Amino acid sequence: MADEHEHVEPGSGNVFADLGFEPVEAEELTARAACIRRIARLKERRGWSQAELGKVIGMAQSEVSQLLAGKISRFSLERLLLALNALGIGVRIMLVETDEPHLVVEDQVEAPPTRSA
């Protein structure tokens, strides 16, 4: 049973911000993590080895291993976006003027095709 005096603080919705990163850096790390998750899902869905994935996205197998292990700091957002593009994932960048700088990544996963009766 939890201690009655235990205090749990709700998260901000961005784990990197909660870990103390500056807002812009936290948003970029979140974007990179989203790209890595999508690449990992595509690898699994296509049944590829790390070497096969590496050939498609232009990385050595050892780099793919680091990527899939979540070594976010080793991969720039640009490099991850190019890898997604090589996998057939379109990337849309929208520039919007705001009072506070921010970076948002939305991963729009397509729904699987429905079966017709």
C-alpha positions in Angstrom: 0.0 0.0 0.0 1.3 3.5 -0.8 2.4 5.8 2.0 -0.4 8.3 2.8 2.2 11.1 2.8 3.7 10.1 -0.6 3.5 13.0 -3.0 3.2 12.2 -6.7 3.7 15.2 -9.1 2.0 14.9 -12.4 4.3 15.0 -15.5 4.3 17.7 -18.0 3.6 15.4 -20.9 7.3 15.6 -22.0 9.6 13.3 -20.2 12.7 15.2 -21.3 11.2 18.5 -19.8 10.4 16.6 -16.6 14.1 15.5 -16.5 15.2 19.1 -16.6 16.0 19.8 -20.2 15.4 23.3 -21.5 12.0 23.4 -23.4 13.4 23.7 -26.9 15.9 20.9 -26.3 13.2 18.7 -24.7 11.0 19.1 -27.7 13.8 18.2 -30.1 14.6 15.1 -28.0 11.0 14.2 -28.1 10.9 14.5 -31.9 14.0 12.4 -32.3 12.5 9.7 -30.0 9.3 9.7 -32.1 11.4 9.2 -35.2 13.3 6.3 -33.6 10.1 4.6 -32.4 8.7 4.8 -36.0 11.9 3.4 -37.5 11.8 0.5 -35.0 8.2 -0.2 -35.7 8.8 -0.3 -39.4 11.8 -2.7 -38.9 9.7 -5.1 -36.9 6.7 -4.9 -39.2 8.9 -5.6 -42.3 10.7 -8.4 -40.5 14.1 -6.9 -41.3 17.4 -7.5 -39.5 19.5 -4.6 -38.3 21.8 -5.1 -41.3 18.8 -5.0 -43.8 17.4 -1.9 -42.2 20.9 -0.3 -42.3 21.2 -0.9 -46.1 17.9 0.9 -46.7 18.6 3.9 -44.5 22.3 4.2 -45.2 23.7 3.2 -41.8 26.1 0.5 -40.7 24.6 -2.3 -38.6 26.4 -1.0 -35.5 24.7 2.4 -36.0 21.3 0.7 -36.3 22.0 -1.1 -33.1 22.7 2.1 -31.3 19.6 3.7 -32.9 17.3 0.9 -31.8 18.9 1.0 -28.3 17.6 4.6 -28.0 21.0 6.4 -28.2 19.1 9.6 -29.1 22.1 11.9 -28.8 24.0 10.1 -31.5 21.5 10.9 -34.3 20.5 14.4 -35.5 16.9 15.1 -36.2 17.8 15.7 -39.8 19.5 12.3 -40.1 16.4 10.6 -38.6 14.1 12.4 -41.0 16.2 11.3 -43.9 16.1 7.7 -42.7 12.3 7.8 -42.4 12.1 9.2 -45.9 14.3 6.3 -47.2 11.7 4.0 -45.6 8.9 5.6 -47.5 7.6 7.7 -44.7 6.7 11.2 -45.8 7.9 14.1 -43.7 6.0 17.4 -43.6 7.6 20.4 -42.0 5.3 23.3 -41.2 6.8 26.7 -40.2 4.5 28.8 -37.9 5.2 32.0 -36.1 4.7 31.7 -32.4 5.4 33.7 -29.2 7.5 30.8 -27.8 9.7 28.6 -29.9 8.6 25.0 -30.1 8.9 21.8 -32.1 6.0 19.4 -32.5 6.1 16.0 -34.2 2.9 14.2 -34.9 3.3 10.6 -36.0 0.3 9.8 -38.1 0.2 6.1 -38.3 -2.0 4.8 -41.1 -4.8 2.5 -40.0 -4.6 -1.0 -41.4 -6.8 -1.6 -44.4 -10.3 -2.8 -43.5 -11.7 -6.0 -45.0 -14.7 -5.8 -47.2 -17.5 -8.2 -46.5 
